[in-house]
């Protein structure tokens, strides 16, 4: 059995992961961690607590969907204790990204802005669509998320934009977050990202490739957080036996296909 410490356990993703764990054979929920100001609801499998350092031990897999600060702190603690980490929080700053990279020199870490296997398929479909249309076609991304989401644009939209920018050889400043005012003609080496926030959208990403007189759209819609949770469980199984390093969902899917 792989013991799991879930950080951000009372949140939307924390609850979806805990629910998915109920049916998993070789995984057990050891502890559920919430920040001190959030009352732990209690109940269910795994003790509730506020201090991950009181529970995380060598051989555990920590799963965190919390906050940028929570992600950085979890990475540091995992490196100190010899625990693997599956990290899903988006909107990390440079310091937190560096904390994860540093921790990955000592323990195995899977990090993904989106744990849905459908989004992995969208990224692959985008790569082949970009190879099939002229390089002059414009790339625009529209993402929709629920009204409580903290960061914009979404980590997934940034990932899709970066995928397209690197395939096209665009400069690092090619990403345009929304437009307003007299923006002039659209530069060719630009990728627009547009973030809608409202209601209860779980996650919706559309990539539009627009040419002269025609366009196509590649779109993924997550209707339920269970879509992310299944990818998280696959990542837990992978990271539990992986050598120290920084891994992506592609590494997890690649290992599962072998
Ligand atoms: P949420 O606000 O519903 O839940 C976050 C929970 O983490 C809250 O209960 C909060 O109290 C807790 N928390 C915050 N900081 C903490 C800390 N330091 N220690 C312990 N608990 C802490 O948010 P959510 O919708 O569950 O999303 C969480 C994160 O996951 C966001 O960054 C979101 O963008 C990201 N997300 C990623 C994926 C993915 O597939 N990678 C999917 C959905 C959401």
Boltz pocket constraint, residues with backbone or C-beta under 6 A from the ligand:
constraints:
  - pocket:
      binder: B
      contacts: [[A, 7], [A, 8], [A, 9], [A, 10], [A, 11], [A, 12], [A, 13], [A, 14], [A, 33], [A, 34], [A, 35], [A, 38], [A, 50], [A, 64], [A, 65], [A, 66], [A, 67], [A, 69], [A, 70], [A, 71], [A, 73], [A, 87], [A, 88], [A, 89], [A, 90], [A, 91], [A, 112], [A, 113], [A, 114], [A, 115], [A, 116], [A, 202], [A, 228]]
      max_distance: 6.0
